[in-house]
């Protein structure tokens, strides 16, 4: 029995059914990992898969850092302006007209 045509048909069907994936970092990581895997003993596929996973992880980490930085200034804090101090009521400290 030939399993390759069946496996290819199932893979193609799943590719049509699945929703769009967010692949930020995956493609760049897969390329770098594939090249590194190729030079490290002809393991390009393993390198590409690992690179994709790591690239996605790093992209997600950077995205979360950018979110935190954008939320930090406006997270319920007031702008840093000096508070208005009350005017002195003592007449000795105020300048006297001449």
PyMOL commands that set and color helices and strands:
alter all, ss='L'
color gray80, all
select helices_A, chain A and resi 3-17+26-39+44-72
alter helices_A, ss='H'
color red, helices_A
deselect
rebuild
show_as cartoon
